[in-house]
Amino acid sequence: MTLMTEYVVRDWARIGAIVREHRRQAGLTQAALAQGAGVSRGWLVRLEAGHSTADTPTVFKVLRALDLELVARPTRRTEAEAAAELALAELLGDA
């Protein structure tokens, strides 16, 4: 059974980190993922490094190649929810 992990993404650096993590978990090299997604290895290197020059359609190609999707939802509104999310992020090392 695979656990589904959700990530809070607020900047390009986080997207890059998620792509890098999932690429490594899949046992793919940057070259293999780039080829599978139809992008250059150099482009993928810049994405994983968090460069904001990535264009959205190409980012979606890479996410699809890793079987990932982007989900938008309202941010947490209550102080208790925000505190719980921060505590979980710190516990998981995402803070």
Backbone bond lengths (Angstrom), bond angles and torsions (degrees), N, CA, C in turn:
res aa  C-N    CA-C-N  psi(-1)  N-CA   C-N-CA  omega(-1)  CA-C   N-CA-C  phi
1 M - - - 1.443 - - 1.528 108.64 -
2 T 1.324 116.65 130.24 1.452 122.03 179.39 1.514 109.63 -98.30
3 L 1.323 115.83 129.97 1.451 120.00 176.75 1.520 109.23 -81.76
4 M 1.316 116.28 137.67 1.450 120.35 177.06 1.520 108.41 -89.15
5 T 1.315 115.68 126.08 1.449 121.36 179.15 1.513 108.72 -107.15
6 E 1.309 116.30 133.20 1.454 120.99 174.60 1.517 108.20 -104.58
7 Y 1.312 115.85 144.07 1.454 122.37 -179.83 1.520 109.22 -122.51
8 V 1.301 116.15 140.52 1.454 121.01 172.75 1.521 106.55 -90.14
9 V 1.326 115.57 121.82 1.462 121.14 -177.36 1.517 108.40 -116.31
10 R 1.320 115.14 118.41 1.458 119.77 178.74 1.520 112.43 -124.18
11 D 1.345 116.69 -1.86 1.456 119.32 179.37 1.527 109.57 -159.48
12 W 1.337 114.59 170.37 1.467 120.43 -178.23 1.521 112.17 -66.00
13 A 1.329 117.70 -31.57 1.462 119.81 179.67 1.525 110.97 -60.44
14 R 1.324 116.87 -39.16 1.472 120.55 -179.75 1.526 110.51 -69.19
15 I 1.338 117.37 -40.37 1.468 119.56 176.88 1.525 109.46 -60.37
16 G 1.324 116.38 -45.07 1.458 120.02 179.25 1.521 112.58 -59.88
17 A 1.325 116.52 -42.22 1.464 120.97 179.64 1.528 111.54 -64.74
18 I 1.323 116.63 -38.72 1.470 120.75 179.26 1.521 110.13 -66.72
19 V 1.326 116.55 -44.89 1.467 120.10 178.56 1.525 110.03 -60.12
20 R 1.337 117.15 -47.07 1.463 121.05 -179.80 1.525 110.90 -60.35
21 E 1.331 117.31 -45.36 1.469 121.27 -179.55 1.528 111.23 -60.69
22 H 1.326 116.66 -46.88 1.463 119.40 -178.22 1.522 112.21 -71.18
23 R 1.322 117.32 -33.52 1.471 120.12 175.48 1.521 109.68 -61.52
24 R 1.319 116.47 -46.71 1.466 120.38 179.93 1.523 111.75 -64.31
25 Q 1.356 116.67 -42.27 1.467 120.01 178.16 1.523 111.55 -61.47
26 A 1.330 115.99 -32.26 1.466 120.42 179.30 1.524 111.53 -80.63
27 G 1.324 117.35 -5.14 1.452 121.15 179.88 1.517 113.22 72.66
28 L 1.330 116.68 27.16 1.456 121.18 -177.85 1.518 111.30 -100.59
29 T 1.307 115.93 143.20 1.458 119.94 169.61 1.523 107.84 -80.81
30 Q 1.317 115.60 165.57 1.463 118.61 175.40 1.524 110.40 -60.25
31 A 1.315 116.83 -40.06 1.463 120.60 -179.59 1.529 111.19 -63.17
32 A 1.333 116.96 -41.73 1.467 120.07 -178.85 1.526 111.45 -67.05
33 L 1.334 116.82 -43.60 1.457 119.48 178.42 1.522 110.62 -65.54
34 A 1.323 116.85 -43.37 1.462 120.39 179.39 1.528 110.64 -58.14
35 Q 1.319 116.26 -44.89 1.458 119.72 179.00 1.519 111.03 -63.74
36 G 1.326 117.47 -44.02 1.459 121.46 -179.94 1.518 113.21 -64.86
37 A 1.336 116.41 -30.88 1.457 120.75 -179.10 1.530 112.46 -92.14
38 G 1.322 116.16 -8.99 1.455 119.59 -179.78 1.524 113.73 75.96
39 V 1.342 116.45 33.08 1.465 121.12 177.46 1.526 108.17 -125.30
40 S 1.314 116.72 166.91 1.463 119.19 177.04 1.526 109.95 -79.64
41 R 1.318 116.20 155.55 1.465 119.94 177.39 1.528 109.49 -62.54
42 G 1.321 117.64 -39.66 1.461 121.30 179.24 1.519 112.02 -59.66
43 W 1.345 115.81 -39.54 1.467 120.07 178.24 1.524 109.71 -63.76
44 L 1.344 116.45 -43.77 1.462 120.87 -179.69 1.535 110.81 -64.89
45 V 1.320 117.35 -39.29 1.466 121.11 177.17 1.530 109.72 -58.26
46 R 1.325 116.84 -45.31 1.470 120.56 179.74 1.531 111.14 -64.99
47 L 1.345 117.15 -39.76 1.466 119.85 177.56 1.523 110.49 -62.12
48 E 1.328 117.23 -48.25 1.464 120.83 -179.31 1.528 111.63 -62.89
49 A 1.322 117.18 -27.18 1.463 121.39 178.78 1.529 111.74 -82.17
50 G 1.329 117.45 -4.35 1.452 120.87 175.77 1.511 115.18 87.64
51 H 1.329 117.16 16.13 1.464 119.54 178.72 1.524 110.58 -67.47
52 S 1.306 116.24 135.31 1.462 120.95 -176.07 1.521 112.79 -85.90
53 T 1.315 117.36 9.93 1.461 120.26 -179.86 1.527 112.33 -83.34
54 A 1.305 116.39 -2.47 1.464 120.26 -179.38 1.520 110.36 -67.93
55 D 1.330 116.82 136.21 1.462 119.28 177.25 1.524 109.19 -89.93
56 T 1.300 115.38 145.92 1.461 121.71 -172.15 1.530 113.85 -58.42
57 P 1.329 121.19 -47.24 1.468 119.05 -179.59 1.524 112.80 -58.08
58 T 1.325 117.13 -37.00 1.459 120.05 -179.60 1.523 110.71 -72.01
59 V 1.320 117.19 -36.43 1.470 120.17 175.78 1.522 109.45 -59.76
60 F 1.320 117.34 -42.63 1.465 120.24 179.20 1.527 111.71 -64.24
61 K 1.312 118.47 -33.18 1.471 120.91 176.35 1.522 110.09 -61.75
62 V 1.343 116.37 -43.09 1.465 120.82 179.74 1.528 110.15 -67.60
63 L 1.331 117.50 -44.08 1.470 120.29 178.46 1.523 111.02 -59.75
64 R 1.339 117.45 -43.26 1.470 120.33 178.02 1.519 111.40 -62.62
65 A 1.325 117.57 -39.03 1.466 121.17 179.44 1.528 111.39 -63.21
66 L 1.329 116.93 -26.38 1.466 121.88 177.87 1.529 112.12 -97.48
67 D 1.324 116.97 6.83 1.468 122.77 -178.58 1.534 110.84 58.97
68 L 1.344 115.34 43.43 1.466 122.19 176.87 1.520 108.96 -115.53
69 E 1.318 115.49 156.13 1.457 120.71 174.95 1.516 108.69 -133.24
70 L 1.315 115.37 156.62 1.451 121.50 178.56 1.519 108.28 -102.51
71 V 1.332 116.80 127.83 1.458 122.30 -178.47 1.521 108.45 -121.39
72 A 1.310 116.62 129.78 1.462 120.96 175.98 1.519 108.41 -105.54
73 R 1.331 115.78 138.01 1.455 120.88 178.27 1.519 107.78 -148.09
74 P 1.313 117.00 159.69 1.467 118.70 177.07 1.522 110.28 -61.88
75 T 1.320 116.06 146.86 1.456 119.70 176.41 1.522 109.42 -71.26
76 R 1.315 115.13 163.09 1.468 120.33 179.31 1.520 109.47 -61.65
77 R 1.304 117.29 140.62 1.468 121.03 -176.30 1.526 113.31 -106.87
78 T 1.317 118.10 -33.59 1.463 118.26 -176.06 1.523 110.21 -91.30
79 E 1.328 115.53 154.57 1.458 120.62 177.74 1.527 110.90 -62.57
80 A 1.328 117.28 -37.83 1.464 121.23 -179.24 1.527 110.49 -64.69
81 E 1.326 117.15 -42.08 1.467 120.14 178.28 1.527 110.85 -65.43
82 A 1.321 117.01 -43.03 1.458 121.00 179.37 1.530 110.66 -62.50
83 A 1.325 116.71 -42.34 1.461 121.05 179.46 1.529 110.89 -65.16
84 A 1.315 116.80 -40.65 1.462 120.83 178.96 1.526 110.45 -65.72
85 E 1.329 117.09 -42.38 1.462 120.69 179.06 1.527 110.71 -63.87
86 L 1.321 117.41 -42.26 1.457 121.56 178.28 1.526 111.08 -63.91
87 A 1.317 116.91 -42.89 1.465 120.80 179.33 1.522 110.95 -62.44
88 L 1.328 116.78 -41.95 1.461 120.53 178.71 1.524 110.49 -66.23
89 A 1.320 117.36 -42.53 1.464 121.18 179.28 1.534 110.39 -61.40
90 E 1.339 116.82 -41.86 1.462 120.53 178.22 1.513 110.42 -64.87
91 L 1.319 117.11 -41.05 1.459 121.59 179.09 1.526 111.12 -62.08
92 L 1.338 116.00 -39.84 1.463 121.78 -177.93 1.527 112.79 -86.83
93 G 1.330 116.74 -3.68 1.454 120.46 -179.76 1.505 114.21 79.43
94 D 1.331 118.24 19.34 1.462 122.82 -179.24 1.517 112.98 -95.69
95 A 1.315 117.78 -1.91 1.475 119.51 -175.34 1.506 111.27 -78.42
